[in-house]
Amino acid sequence: MFAGGDVPDVGLGDRRSDYPFMSLCKEGYIVPRSPAVEAVPMDKLPRPVIFHDGRLARRPTPLAALLAVLWFPVGFALACVRIAAGALLPMPWVYYAFWALGVRVVVRGAPPPRAERAAGRRGVLFACSHRTLLDPIFLSAALGGPVAAVTYSLSRLSEFLSPIRTVRLTRDRAADAAMIGELLDEGDLAICPEGTTCREPFLLRFSALFAELTDEVVPVAMESRMGMFHGTTARGWKGMDPFYFFMNPSPAYVVTFLGKLPPEHTCGAGGRSSHEVANYIQRLIAATLSYECTSLTRKDKYRALAGNDGVVDNATGKLPSPATATANNSKDKAC
């Protein structure tokens, strides 16, 4: 049956009819169809699961899949109402509208007083952990006023629906620094130094650019909770991200203000390097959320999940396909 005596190393089966085949293997194991075992805890895995994709937030058991299918049309209609409320209502009302529509917004810590930020001074830079593209919107709802945000791979639909000003980054360090400086001259600004979202309790490496531009930095720990659908994707269309988040029956956001950065931990007054400041803020937010710091980047995430480097084409505003990314990488290696 097997030429040259090469037999399978491992055989798996779940019924008696599999026994003859398993007897030919070097090792054979019976795997019950419905094993009465529990999932291995995160801290017991050989390697932690940091990146994963897909829209379902729970294992699609028959019952869970049925409930998701039945809920989908109701959830989509509810998501449209929630998005309309966030986009059309004045920002001071959005917090209460979200609560009325079943979206829980929990605010912890003390945000900078509005009076101080309006006294002719440069705006405050809010350095946030990145859970979904809605982070700046829930930050604005917590503050009771709109805060501009810098973005990278945001869909045109999300830009259109956004109740706050969004400005695209170019990944050109000098141009982005000048743009962020101008935005801070105009008012407060929200930025997510990780550069992309992460679903698991980990923080990706923080970009150090923001720390060079101002000492008026307020770290903000963002935490999102979704029970049915994930509001992020690496391979799907990002225009659906806000819809999937708001399609959850009772989504929640926890916004924790960690206070203005002490002068001794800034680049200007404290003489720290931008990387020291960025790493300090990363550790501060991680400790608040009980997350773990990593040195992983946006490129690591998209290479693992989408087969590309996560670099958006400025002409199309889209990520390259895995085939295109592979071809480009081959050209780079050839050069």
C-alpha positions in Angstrom: 0.0 0.0 0.0 2.8 2.4 0.9 5.8 2.3 -1.5 9.2 1.8 0.0 7.8 1.2 3.4 6.9 4.9 3.9 4.0 4.8 6.3 2.2 7.8 7.8 3.7 9.1 11.0 0.4 10.0 12.8 -3.1 8.7 12.2 -6.2 10.3 13.7 -9.7 8.8 13.9 -13.0 9.1 15.7 -14.8 5.8 14.8 -14.1 2.0 14.7 -13.9 2.0 10.9 -10.7 4.2 11.2 -8.9 1.5 13.2 -7.5 -0.4 10.1 -5.9 2.7 8.7 -4.6 3.8 12.1 -2.9 0.4 12.6 -0.7 1.2 9.6 0.5 4.4 11.1 3.5 4.8 13.4 1.3 6.5 15.9 -2.5 6.4 16.2 -4.9 8.5 18.2 -8.6 8.4 18.8 -10.1 11.9 18.8 -13.7 12.0 20.1 -16.1 14.1 18.0 -17.2 16.1 21.1 -14.3 15.9 23.6 -15.2 17.0 27.1 -12.1 19.2 27.4 -11.7 22.9 28.1 -9.8 25.4 26.0 -6.2 25.8 27.1 -5.7 29.1 29.0 -3.8 31.8 27.3 -0.9 31.6 29.7 -0.5 27.8 29.1 -0.1 28.1 25.3 3.4 27.5 23.9 3.1 30.9 22.1 0.4 33.5 22.8 -2.2 34.2 20.1 -1.8 37.9 19.3 -3.2 38.4 15.8 -6.3 36.8 14.4 -9.0 37.9 11.9 -12.6 37.1 11.1 -15.8 38.8 12.2 -17.3 36.3 14.7 -16.3 37.0 18.3 -17.4 33.6 19.6 -17.0 30.0 18.4 -19.7 29.4 15.8 -21.5 26.5 17.5 -24.8 25.5 15.9 -26.8 27.6 18.4 -24.4 30.6 18.2 -24.5 30.5 14.4 -28.3 30.4 14.4 -28.6 33.3 16.8 -26.1 35.3 14.7 -28.1 34.7 11.5 -31.4 35.6 13.2 -29.8 38.7 14.8 -28.1 40.0 11.7 -30.9 41.9 10.1 -32.0 43.4 13.4 -28.4 44.2 14.4 -27.7 45.9 11.0 -30.8 48.1 11.4 -29.8 48.9 15.0 -26.2 49.7 13.8 -27.5 52.2 11.3 -29.5 54.0 14.0 -26.5 54.1 16.3 -24.2 55.3 13.6 -26.7 58.0 12.6 -27.0 59.2 16.2 -23.2 59.5 16.5 -22.9 61.2 13.2 -25.8 63.7 13.3 -26.2 64.6 17.0 -24.0 67.3 18.7 -21.1 65.6 20.4 -22.2 66.6 24.0 -25.4 64.6 23.3 -23.7 61.5 21.7 -22.7 60.1 25.1 -26.3 60.0 26.3 -27.6 58.8 22.9 -25.3 55.9 23.0 -26.4 54.9 26.4 -30.1 55.2 25.3 -29.3 52.9 22.3 -27.6 50.2 24.4 -24.0 51.3 23.8 -22.2 51.5 27.1 -19.6 54.2 27.5 -17.6 54.1 30.8 -15.3 57.0 31.5 -12.6 56.7 34.2 -10.0 59.2 35.3 -10.1 62.9 34.9 -9.8 64.4 31.4 -8.1 67.8 31.0 -10.6 70.6 31.8 -12.0 72.2 28.7 -11.3 75.7 30.1 -7.5 75.1 30.2 -7.4 73.8 26.7 -9.2 76.8 25.3 -6.9 79.5 27.0 -4.9 80.2 23.9 -2.5 77.3 24.4 -1.5 74.6 22.0 -3.8 71.7 21.9 -3.5 68.5 24.0 -2.3 65.3 22.2 -4.3 62.3 23.4 -2.1 59.1 22.9 -4.6 56.2 22.9 -4.3 52.5 22.7 -5.9 51.2 19.5 -8.8 48.8 19.7 -11.1 49.8 16.8 -11.3 52.7 14.4 -14.0 54.2 16.7 -11.4 55.0 19.4 -11.3 58.8 18.6 -15.1 59.0 18.5 -15.6 57.5 21.9 -12.8 59.7 23.2 -14.7 62.7 21.9 -17.9 61.4 23.5 -16.1 61.0 26.8 -14.8 64.6 26.5 -18.1 66.0 25.4 -16.6 67.7 22.3 -15.1 66.7 19.0 -11.4 65.9 18.9 -9.6 65.7 15.5 -7.8 62.4 14.7 -5.0 61.3 12.4 -5.6 58.0 10.6 -4.0 55.8 8.1 -6.0 53.0 6.5 -9.5 54.5 7.0 -12.1 53.7 4.3 -13.9 56.5 2.4 -17.2 55.4 3.9 -15.9 55.7 7.4 -14.4 59.1 6.7 -17.8 60.2 5.3 -19.7 58.9 8.4 -17.2 60.2 10.9 -18.6 63.0 13.3 -15.1 64.3 13.9 -12.4 65.6 11.6 -10.0 62.9 10.3 -6.7 63.6 8.6 -4.8 60.9 6.7 -1.1 60.2 7.5 1.2 59.7 4.6 4.0 57.6 6.2 6.4 60.4 5.3 7.9 61.3 8.6 8.6 65.0 7.8 5.3 65.6 6.2 3.4 63.8 9.0 5.3 65.8 11.7 4.4 69.1 10.0 0.7 68.0 9.7 0.4 66.9 13.3 2.1 70.2 14.4 -0.5 72.2 12.4 -3.4 70.2 13.9 -2.1 70.8 17.5 -1.9 74.5 16.7 -5.6 74.4 15.8 -6.7 72.3 18.9 -6.7 68.9 20.5 -5.7 65.9 18.6 -6.1 62.1 19.1 -3.5 59.7 17.8 -3.0 55.9 18.2 0.8 55.3 18.2 0.4 51.6 17.6 -0.6 52.3 14.0 -3.1 49.4 13.9 -5.6 47.6 16.1 -5.0 44.5 18.2 -7.8 42.4 19.6 -6.0 40.5 22.3 -4.6 41.9 25.6 -1.4 43.1 24.0 0.0 46.5 23.0 2.0 46.8 19.8 5.1 49.0 19.6 4.3 52.7 19.9 5.6 55.0 17.2 7.8 57.8 18.7 7.0 60.6 16.3 4.2 62.1 18.5 6.5 62.5 21.5 8.9 64.8 19.5 6.2 67.3 18.7 4.7 68.3 22.1 5.0 67.9 25.8 1.2 68.3 26.3 0.5 64.6 26.1 -2.4 62.7 27.9 -2.2 58.9 27.7 -5.6 57.3 27.3 -6.3 53.6 27.8 -9.1 52.4 25.4 -10.8 49.1 25.9 -13.6 47.8 23.7 -16.0 45.0 24.5 -17.9 43.0 21.8 -19.9 39.9 22.4 -21.0 38.8 18.9 -19.0 40.5 16.1 -15.5 41.9 15.8 -15.3 45.6 14.7 -11.9 45.2 13.0 -10.6 43.3 10.0 -7.2 42.9 8.2 -8.5 41.2 5.1 -12.0 42.4 4.8 -13.5 45.7 3.8 -12.8 48.2 6.5 -15.9 50.2 5.6 -17.9 47.7 7.5 -15.9 47.9 10.7 -18.2 50.5 12.5 -21.3 48.6 11.4 -20.1 45.3 12.8 -19.1 47.0 16.1 -22.5 48.6 16.5 -24.3 45.4 15.4 -23.3 43.8 18.7 -26.4 43.7 21.1 -24.6 45.7 23.8 -21.2 46.9 22.8 -19.1 48.8 25.3 -16.2 51.2 25.5 -14.1 52.0 28.6 -12.1 55.2 28.3 -9.5 55.8 31.0 -7.7 59.1 31.2 -4.3 58.6 32.8 -3.5 62.3 33.5 -1.1 64.6 31.7 2.4 63.3 31.2 4.8 64.5 34.0 7.4 67.0 32.7 10.2 64.6 33.7 8.9 62.1 31.2 8.7 64.4 28.2 11.2 65.2 25.4 11.3 69.0 26.0 11.2 69.6 29.7 12.5 66.2 30.8 15.2 65.8 28.1 14.0 62.3 27.3 14.4 60.7 23.9 11.2 60.2 21.9 11.6 56.4 22.1 11.8 56.6 25.9 8.6 58.7 26.1 6.8 56.3 23.7 7.9 53.3 25.6 6.9 54.9 29.0 3.4 55.6 27.7 3.1 52.1 26.3 4.0 50.6 29.7 1.7 53.0 31.5 -1.3 52.0 29.4 -0.4 48.3 29.5 -0.3 48.4 33.3 -3.7 50.2 33.5 -5.3 47.6 31.2 -3.4 44.6 32.5 -2.1 44.1 29.0 1.3 42.9 27.8 3.7 45.2 25.8 5.2 43.8 22.6 7.6 45.1 20.0 5.4 43.9 17.1 4.3 46.4 14.5 1.6 47.0 11.9 3.8 45.3 9.3 4.0 42.2 11.5 0.2 42.1 11.8 -0.6 42.4 8.1 2.1 40.0 7.1 0.6 37.4 9.5 -3.0 38.0 8.5 -3.2 39.5 5.0 0.1 38.6 3.3 1.2 42.2 2.8 3.0 44.9 4.7 -0.1 46.9 5.6 1.1 49.8 3.4 -1.9 51.6 1.8 -1.6 52.7 -1.9 -1.9 56.5 -1.9 -3.6 56.4 -5.3 -6.3 53.9 -4.5 -6.5 54.1 -0.7 -6.4 50.3 -0.5 -4.1 47.6 0.8 -2.4 45.4 -1.9 -3.6 41.9 -2.5 -1.4 39.1 -1.2 -0.4 38.2 -4.7 0.7 41.8 -5.4 2.5 42.1 -2.1 4.4 38.8 -2.9 5.4 40.1 -6.3 6.6 43.4 -4.9 8.6 41.6 -2.2 10.2 39.4 -5.0 11.2 42.5 -6.9 12.7 44.1 -3.8 14.8 41.0 -3.2 15.9 40.9 -6.8 17.1 44.4 -6.6 
